[in-house]
Amino acid sequence: MIIANPIYDVTFKTLLDNNRVAKFLIGTILDCKVLSLVPNITEYPAADEETKRISLFRKDFSAVINTKEEGEKRVIIELQKAKNLTDVFRFSRYLGHEYTKTEHPIIAIYILDFNLTVDSPAFMAIPECWDLMTKEKIDGKDKFVQQLTHKAYFIQTQRLKPGFNTRLEKVLAPFEQTNFLGQDKTIKSFLFETDDEDMIEYLRVLQHVAADEKLRKQLEIENYNAIELDGIFGKQIAKIEEQAEQLKEKDARIAELERLLSEKKG
């Protein structure tokens, strides 16, 4: 089948606008049952051919989930997707602002089109309390502490590999960045058959985006904008990285000179 690449905001937004698919995707990543899911805020690229406007994709939900460990509870789910490391810092600033507005625990899901240093395509980070005196883990829970920390789930699309053994592997398989049709990487071939009704609906939405003329046009504009921005900022980033490396080498030379002087004085 032919599907749209879900790493593009136009495609991903269309997926999350389908409540059934959003529940399926989020529930599979969190390994829980999503009982209700109500969108609160959405930020995504306005694919405007004249302004070439691009903004970070972010969508948050008020949700009721049922987990194996804690049972039924109300949470805020922040689902955010980025193609650049600098966007992660925007995530942090946004979440800091959200802590002041909600009394419910926040669960963050980051879908990243670049690699972190963690060598895993999908992993979870859970804040834990530790006694600084005894160095032991504390099992007790405090509402104030829970409001200041959050669970975070990370999906690294560049590390995904073909696999359909588990439910999570099946859900993340369309995000694997391979089998593209054309050079712009907006459309891809996806060879997978399933009788899972949720998965069928999920893939149906991706097929719809690939086939819809208006959505395809928006994908092309988004891809064009990304290329333009990369051309503008790519050289600047490379220059900054080069300068940072030069400063690092300079610091190393200074440290070595200080060591030699110290030895000479001694």
Summary of the structure (lengths in Angstrom):
residues: 266
radius of gyration: 22.1
end to end distance: 73.8
largest distance: 77.5
contacts: 738
relative contact order: 0.16
helix: 45%
strand: 23%
